[in-house]
Amino acid sequence: MCTFWGNYMKNKQLKMRISERRLNKIRTYAVHVDKTLTQVLEELIDSLPTIQIDKKSAIPTASSTDS
C-alpha cells in the first residue's frame, strides 16, 4: 500500500431538505461569485467559529481563533 492514501481526505455527501427559495438564493449567489454550490457551502462552513469543549463545563464555547 502506498503512503499517498494516508494523506487522502475522503469526501462525504450531505443530503438535506431546503426550501426552494433558499436553494434558488444560494444558486444565484454561486453563479454571481462564479463558484460551485459546494465551494460556497464549504466557505460558509469554514467561516463558522471553532467550538471548544471545556471539560469542566457542559456548555461548549466558541473559540475566538480559527484553526
C-alpha positions as CSV (number, residue, x, y, z in Angstrom):
1,M,0.0,0.0,0.0
2,C,1.4,3.4,-0.8
3,T,1.7,6.3,1.6
4,F,-0.4,8.5,-0.6
5,W,-3.6,7.1,0.9
6,G,-2.5,8.2,4.4
7,N,-3.0,11.9,3.4
8,Y,-6.1,11.3,1.3
9,M,-9.2,13.0,2.6
10,K,-12.4,11.1,1.9
11,N,-15.3,13.2,0.7
12,K,-18.7,12.7,2.3
13,Q,-22.1,13.6,1.0
14,L,-24.6,15.8,2.7
15,K,-28.3,15.4,1.8
16,M,-30.6,18.0,3.3
17,R,-34.0,19.4,2.8
18,I,-34.1,23.1,1.9
19,S,-36.8,25.4,0.7
20,E,-36.9,26.2,-3.0
21,R,-36.4,29.9,-2.1
22,R,-33.2,29.2,-0.2
23,L,-31.9,26.8,-2.9
24,N,-32.5,29.5,-5.5
25,K,-30.9,32.1,-3.3
26,I,-27.7,30.0,-2.9
27,R,-27.6,29.1,-6.6
28,T,-28.0,32.7,-7.6
29,Y,-25.2,33.7,-5.3
30,A,-22.9,30.9,-6.5
31,V,-23.4,32.0,-10.1
32,H,-22.8,35.6,-9.2
33,V,-19.4,34.8,-7.5
34,D,-18.6,32.1,-10.1
35,K,-18.3,29.3,-7.7
36,T,-20.0,25.9,-7.3
37,L,-22.6,25.3,-4.6
38,T,-20.0,23.0,-2.9
39,Q,-17.5,25.8,-2.8
40,V,-20.0,28.3,-1.4
41,L,-21.1,25.9,1.3
42,E,-17.6,24.9,2.2
43,E,-16.5,28.6,2.6
44,L,-19.6,29.2,4.8
45,I,-18.8,26.2,7.0
46,D,-15.2,27.2,7.2
47,S,-16.2,30.7,8.4
48,L,-18.0,29.3,11.4
49,P,-16.2,29.6,14.7
50,T,-14.4,26.6,16.1
51,I,-16.2,25.2,19.1
52,Q,-14.0,24.3,22.1
53,I,-15.5,21.9,24.6
54,D,-14.4,22.8,28.2
55,K,-14.1,19.6,30.1
56,K,-15.2,21.4,33.3
57,S,-18.4,22.7,31.7
58,A,-21.3,21.1,29.9
59,I,-21.7,24.2,27.7
60,P,-19.5,24.5,24.5
61,T,-18.0,27.9,23.8
62,A,-16.9,29.5,20.6
63,S,-13.2,30.0,20.1
64,S,-12.0,33.4,19.1
65,T,-9.3,31.9,16.9
66,D,-9.7,29.9,13.8
67,S,-8.0,26.6,13.4
